[in-house]
């Protein structure tokens, strides 16, 4: 049996239900693989909020050290679109599965190395330099992860369940954030001296164990039927990145701006707001526990929103989340200004559980349906990862600047945030509904 026949058989076997042994294995791989990689990536964001300013930028005023720490965080986000383009190129030409294996190994190696990295007090300026380099590798690796994990699920799934299947990669991200936050929270109960000395390192070193688990699961997943059907044409295809940029520039830009909306939530609420609350004197462990609950609520929101998108379409569901974000931006910021754990908790739950969850649930299918199979890995990854860079990577730095511009107040953050939701909503309205698109054909 040749690979095209195998592909056709694979499509037929998944034509009716997600509740088959093969689909359950595929969805589990998509979820768990993404959870492990995003555990690594979000772990850095949590540590940047708590300890990296003091350990790797010693001698600076606390606010300046935190700003420098957030800048290294942004490096990883800057690398994500590049990782999406590189891994997307090989994923579109050689297949989704092999690329996912490589991205997971790279991420695990970089994260484990961060856990063993000497501080600036030990090796001087070399420490932050190595930290930035390893963050760069993390960004490249996670840049290739999401697109592949999402497409493996989406391209195996029946047409009427694509939104829900693609969301398993999206649910893996906040699930990884829950795990990362809870692990750091557990070690943050140590006395400050021990936490700063070795406690923060353990969550990074645990990545080595998680990566082995992820590889065992991922190696059991087959290549997607849609890719196998077009594999014979791989040598005749152009460079996927050039095809995306020259043939689908409008879809790429609309996908990027639409995706930025949910990522402003992540950058503002799970990075900047964490540091802001702790600086106001809110208990560190309490903040981390609330952050973990917020990520869990995001998973729930994604679950329901993705299922609704299979029934009503991607656009109506995402627009509802964006409009909710525009309306809730100022109330959420007011809650953050209270300087209390309950204020931080309610604000985070509204932002993550309702706004981000509703937008993010359909987003995997939404962006994948903007591009045809031959360039889908590259196009979807580039849109998603660029959105993450612009929406989350620079949000903590921008928020810090806006606070300074507003004389210490947070009202300017609320205004800019609300406007960003409205711009993203306009971009979603400008796209074609993708729920009924034939993925085997062209998409415009």
PAMARBA-972710 format. One line per field, with one value per residue (C-alpha): residue in one letter; x, y, z. Coordinates in steps of 0.05 Angstrom, whole numbers, plus 32768, in hexadecimal, padded with zeros to 4 digits. Each point is the difference from the previous one (the first is absolute). Example, Ala and Ser with C-alpha at 12.3 -4.5 7.8 and 13.67 -1.06 7.14 Angstrom:
res <- (A,S) .
px <- (80F6,801B) .
py <- (7FA6,8045) .
pz <- (809C,7FF3) .
***
This chain:
res <- (X,X,X,X,X,X,X,X,X,X,X,X,X,X,X,X,X,X,X,X,X,X,X,X,X,X,X,X,X,X,X,X,X,X,X,X,X,X,X,X,X,X,X,X,X,X,X,X,X,X,X,X,X,X,X,X,X,X,X,X,X,X,X,X,X,X,X,X,X,X,X,X,X,X,X,X,X,X,X,X,X,X,X,X,X,X,X,X,X,X,X,X,X,X,X,X,X,X,X,X,X,X,X,X,X,X,X,X,X,X,X,X,X,X,X,X,X,X,X,X,X,X,X,X,X,X,X,X,X,X,X,X,X,X,X,X,X,X,X,X,X,X,X,X,X,X,X,X,X,X,X,X,X,X,X,X,X,X,X,X,X,X,X,X,X,X,X,X,X,X,X,X,X,X,X,X,X,X,X,X,X,X,X,X,X,X,X,X,X,X,X,X,X,X,X,X,X,X,X,X,X,X,X,X,X,X,X,X,X,X,X,X,X,X,X,X,X,X,X,X,X,X,X,X,X,X,X,X,X,X,X,X,X,X,X,X,X,X,X,X,X,X,X,X,X,X,X,X,X,X,X,X,X,X,X,X,X,X,X,X,X,X,X,X,X,X,X,X,X,X,X,X,X,X,X,X,X,X,X,X,X,X,X,X,X,X,X,X,X,X,X,X,X,X,X,X,X,X,X,X,X,X,X,X,X,X,X,X,X,X,X,X,X,X,X,X,X,X,X,X,X,X,X,X,X,X,X,X,X,X,X,X,X,X,X,X,X,X,X,X,X,X,X,X,X,X,X,X,X,X,X,X,X,X,X,X,X,X,X,X,X,X,X,X,X,X,X,X,X,X,X,X,X,X,X,X,X,X,X,X,X,X,X,X,X,X,X,X,X,X,X,X,X,X,X,X,X,X,X,X,X,X,X,X,X,X,X,X,X,X,X,X,X,X,X,X,X,X,X,X,X,X,X,X,X,X,X,X,X,X,X,X,X,X,X,X,X,X,X,X,X,X,X,X) .
px <- (8000,801F,8000,7FC8,7FD3,8013,7FED,7FBC,7FF4,8015,7FCF,7FC8,800E,7FF9,7FC4,7FCA,8019,8038,7FF0,802D,8040,802A,7FE0,8004,804A,8009,7FDA,8025,8042,7FEB,7FEB,8039,8037,7FE9,7FF8,8047,801F,7FD7,8011,8048,7FEF,7FD2,802F,8031,7FCA,7FEF,8049,800B,7FC9,801D,804B,8026,8005,8025,802A,8016,7FFC,801D,8014,7FC7,7FC5,7FC6,7FD5,803A,8012,7FB8,7FFF,8040,7FE2,7FC2,802C,8020,7FBA,7FF0,803C,7FDD,7FC2,8028,801E,7FBC,7FED,8045,7FF6,7FBC,801D,803A,7FD9,7FC5,802B,8017,7FBB,7FE1,8035,8014,7FC4,7FE3,8017,804C,8001,7FDA,8033,8039,7FDC,7FF3,8049,8019,7FD0,8012,804B,7FFB,7FD2,802B,803E,7FDE,7FF6,804B,8016,802F,7FE8,8020,801F,8026,8015,7FEF,7FE4,8007,7FC3,7FCC,801F,7FF7,7FBA,7FED,801E,7FDA,7FC0,800B,8004,7FBF,7FDE,8017,7FE8,7FBC,7FF8,7FFE,7FD7,7FBB,7FF5,8014,7FD9,7FC2,8004,800B,7FBD,7FDB,8017,7FEC,7FBD,7FBB,7FEC,7FC7,802E,803D,7FF9,7FFD,8039,802E,7FF1,8025,8042,7FE3,7FEA,8046,801E,7FD9,8004,804C,7FFA,7FD8,8036,8039,7FDE,7FEF,8046,801F,7FCC,8012,8049,7FF1,7FEA,8049,8024,8015,804A,7FF4,7FCF,8032,803A,7FE4,7FB4,7FF2,802D,7FDB,7FC3,802F,8027,7FBF,7FF7,8030,7FCF,7FC3,8021,800E,7FB6,7FEB,802D,7FE5,7FBA,8010,8027,7FC0,7FD9,7FFC,800A,7FC1,7FD6,7FFD,804B,8009,7FD0,802B,8044,800F,7FFF,8031,803B,7FD6,7FE8,801E,801C,7FC3,8014,8004,7FBD,7FDF,801D,7FF3,7FBE,7FDE,801A,7FBA,7FEE,8043,7FF7,7FB8,8013,8038,7FD6,7FC6,802F,801F,7FC1,8006,804A,7FFA,7FD8,8039,8037,7FDB,7FDF,802F,8042,7FFA,7FC5,8024,803C,7FD4,7FD8,803E,801F,7FC1,800B,7FD1,8017,802C,7FE7,7FB8,800B,801E,7FC7,7FCE,8027,7FFB,7FB5,7FFA,8025,7FD2,7FC4,801E,8000,7FB6,7FF1,8027,7FDA,7FBB,8012,801F,7FC2,7FD4,802A,7FF1,7FB6,7FFC,8042,8044,7FF0,7FC3,8021,8042,7FDB,7FD9,8041,8020,7FC4,7FFF,804A,7FF3,7FC8,8025,8045,7FF4,7FDD,8038,8034,7FD9,8002,804C,8006,7FE3,8042,7FDB,8002,7FB4,8005,8037,7FD9,7FBF,8023,8029,7FC4,7FD9,803A,8018,7FC1,7FD0,8025,803D,7FDD,7FC8,802F,8034,7FD1,7FF0,8042,8026,7FCC,7FF5,8048,800B,7FC4,8020,8035,8002,8022,8041,8010,7FD2,8036,8028,7FC5,7FDC,8041,8017,7FBD,7FFB,8047,8004,7FC0,8020,803D,7FD9,7FC7,8025,804B,8001,7FC1,8024,8033,7FCB,7FD4,803B,800A,7FB6,7FFF,803A,7FDE,7FC0,8025,7FF9,7FB7,7FE6,7FC9,802C,800A,7FB5,7FF6,8036,7FE9,7FB7,8014,802A,7FC4,7FD6,8036,8005,7FB5,8001,8033,7FD7,7FC3,802B,800E,7FD6,7FDE,802B,7FD4,7FE8,8040,801B,8047,8016,7FF3,8017,7FEE,7FF7) .
py <- (8000,8043,803F,8022,7FC2,8001,8049,7FF4,7FC7,802E,8035,7FCE,7FE4,8044,8017,7FF6,8007,8017,7FC5,7FCC,7FE2,8024,8044,7FFA,7FF2,803B,8031,7FE9,800A,8045,8015,7FE0,8014,8049,7FFF,7FE8,8033,8039,7FEA,800F,8041,801C,7FE9,8034,8037,7FEE,8000,8042,801F,7FE5,7FF5,800D,804B,7FF4,7FC4,8015,804C,800B,8046,8022,8023,7FCE,8022,8002,7FB8,7FEB,8026,7FDD,7FBD,800E,8013,7FBB,7FE4,8026,7FE0,7FBD,801E,8022,7FBD,7FDE,8019,7FEC,7FBB,7FFC,8011,7FCE,7FC6,8011,7FFA,7FBA,7FED,8013,7FDD,7FC3,7FF5,8017,7FC7,8003,804B,7FF9,7FCF,8030,803C,7FD9,7FEA,8047,801C,7FCC,800B,804C,7FFF,7FCD,802B,803E,7FD8,7FF4,8046,8026,8046,8043,7FFF,7FC1,800E,8049,8019,7FBB,7FE9,802F,7FF4,7FB5,800B,8028,7FCB,7FC8,8029,8008,7FB5,7FF9,8031,7FDC,7FBD,8017,8025,7FBD,7FDB,801E,7FFD,7FB7,7FE9,8025,7FE7,7FB7,8003,802C,7FDA,7FBD,8018,7FFC,8042,800D,7FF9,8026,803A,7FD4,7FD3,803B,801D,7FC7,8022,8041,7FDF,7FE3,8046,8016,7FBA,8005,8044,7FE1,7FCC,8033,8030,7FCA,7FE4,8045,8010,7FC1,8013,8049,7FEB,7FF5,8037,8037,7FEF,7FB8,8011,8031,7FD0,7FBF,7FFB,8025,7FD0,7FC0,800F,800C,7FC0,7FD8,8010,7FC8,7FCD,801F,8001,7FB5,7FF5,802D,7FDD,7FBC,8018,8028,7FC8,7FD6,8032,7FF7,8034,8026,7FE6,8044,8006,7FB9,800F,8039,7FE4,7FEA,8049,8017,8007,802B,8030,8044,8018,8001,8042,8024,7FE3,8018,8046,8009,7FDA,8008,8041,8019,7FC0,8001,8048,7FF5,7FC0,8023,803B,7FD3,7FD4,803B,800B,7FC1,8009,8045,7FDD,7FD0,8034,8031,7FD3,7FC5,8027,804A,7FFC,7FCA,802C,803D,7FDB,7FE7,8045,801A,7FCE,7FC8,7FBC,7FDF,7FB9,8018,8025,7FC2,7FD4,8030,8001,7FB4,8002,8035,7FD4,7FC5,802D,8011,7FB5,7FFD,803D,7FE5,7FBD,8020,8036,7FCD,7FD5,803C,8013,7FBD,8010,804B,8010,801A,804A,8009,7FDF,8026,8042,7FF4,7FF7,803E,802C,7FE5,8013,8047,8008,7FE0,8020,803B,7FD8,7FCD,8037,801F,7FBD,7FFD,8045,7FE8,7FDF,7FC4,7FB6,7FFF,803A,7FDD,7FBF,801B,8028,7FC4,7FD2,8030,800B,7FB8,7FD7,802A,802E,7FD7,7FBD,8015,8020,7FC9,7FC5,8006,8022,7FC1,7FEC,8049,800D,7FBB,8009,8040,7FD7,7FC2,7FBF,800C,803E,7FF7,7FF0,803D,8030,7FEB,7FFF,8043,8021,7FE1,800C,8047,800E,7FE4,802C,8040,7FF0,7FE1,8007,804C,800B,7FFE,8034,802B,7FFC,8017,803B,8012,8002,8031,802A,8002,8017,7FBD,7FF5,7FC5,8023,8006,7FB4,7FF6,8030,7FE1,7FBA,800E,801F,7FC3,7FD3,802B,7FFF,7FB4,7FFA,802A,7FCF,7FC3,8020,800A,7FB5,7FCA,7FCE,7FC1,7FCC,7FE2,800A,7FC2,7FF9,7FD7,803B,8048,8034,804A) .
pz <- (8000,7FEB,802B,7FD9,800A,8049,8004,7FE1,8030,803A,7FEA,7FFB,8045,8020,7FD7,8034,8048,802E,802D,7FE0,801C,7FCC,800A,804C,7FF9,7FD0,802C,803E,7FDB,7FEA,8046,8028,7FCF,8000,804C,800A,7FD0,801C,8046,7FED,7FDD,8036,8037,7FE7,8002,8048,8015,7FDB,802B,8041,8001,7FBF,800C,8042,7FE9,7FBB,8003,8045,8014,7FDC,8022,8007,7FCB,7FCE,800F,7FF4,7FBF,7FE9,8014,7FD7,7FC6,8000,8002,7FC1,7FDD,8002,7FE2,7FC9,7FED,7FFB,7FBA,7FE8,801E,7FE0,7FBC,8006,801D,7FD4,7FC2,8011,801B,7FBD,7FD7,802A,802E,8042,802D,7FF9,800A,8042,801A,7FF2,8020,8040,8007,7FF6,8033,8034,7FF8,8005,803D,8025,7FF1,801F,8040,8003,7FED,802F,8016,7FF1,8046,7FEB,7FB8,7FF5,7FBE,7FE1,8029,7FE1,7FBC,8005,801C,7FC3,7FD2,8021,7FFF,7FB5,7FF7,8029,7FD2,7FC1,801B,8018,7FBE,7FDD,8034,7FFE,7FB5,7FFB,803D,7FE9,7FB8,8014,8024,7FCE,7FC1,801E,8019,7FDE,7FE0,8030,803D,7FE8,802F,803D,7FE9,7FF2,8044,8024,7FEE,801A,8041,8008,8007,803E,801C,7FFC,8021,8039,800B,7FFC,8030,8033,7FFF,800A,8035,8027,8001,800E,8046,8010,8027,7FD0,8005,7FED,7FC9,7FE1,800A,7FE4,8006,7FBF,7FDA,800E,7FD3,7FC6,800C,8003,7FB7,7FEE,801D,7FDE,7FBC,8003,8010,7FC6,7FCE,8012,7FF2,7FC1,7FDE,7FFF,7FD5,7FB4,7FCB,7FEB,7FC5,7FDF,7FFE,7FE6,7FC7,7FE7,8013,7FB9,7FEA,8035,7FD0,7FD1,8035,800B,8042,802F,8021,7FBD,7FEB,8040,7FFA,7FB6,7FF6,8044,801E,8012,8025,8024,8019,8015,8025,8024,8018,8013,802A,8024,8028,802A,8008,801E,8037,800C,8000,802B,8032,8009,7FFD,800D,8031,8028,800A,800D,8036,8023,7FFF,8022,8038,7FEC,8019,7FCB,800A,8000,7FBE,7FE0,8018,7FE3,7FBF,7FFD,800B,7FCA,7FCE,8012,7FF2,7FBD,7FEF,8011,7FD6,7FC5,8005,7FFD,7FCD,7FD0,8003,7FF3,7FC4,7FE0,8006,7FF4,7FDC,8015,7FF5,802C,803C,7FF9,7FF7,803F,8027,7FE2,800F,8047,8006,7FE9,8033,803A,7FF5,802F,8037,8000,8007,8039,8023,7FF7,8020,8041,8013,801E,7FF1,7FF5,7FCF,7FD9,8001,7FE6,7FCA,7FEA,7FFF,7FD4,7FD1,7FFA,800A,7FD7,7FD0,7FEE,8002,7FD2,7FCD,8003,7FFB,7FB5,7FEE,7FEB,7FCD,7FEC,7FED,7FE0,7FD3,7FE4,7FDA,7FD2,8014,7FDA,802A,803C,8033,7FEC,7FF9,8040,8028,7FE6,800F,8045,8015,7FE6,8026,803F,7FF6,7FF5,8030,803B,7FF6,8006,802A,8043,7FE8,7FE0,803E,802B,7FD2,7FFF,804C,7FFF,7FCB,802A,803E,8023,7FEE,7FD8,7FD8,7FC2,8000,8000,7FC6,7FD3,8012,7FEE,7FBE,7FEF,8009,7FD1,7FCA,8005,7FFA,7FC0,7FE3,8012,7FDD,7FC2,7FF8,7FE0,802F,7FFD,8023,7FBE,7FD7,7FDD,801C,7FC4,7FD1,7FF9,8034,7FF1) .
***
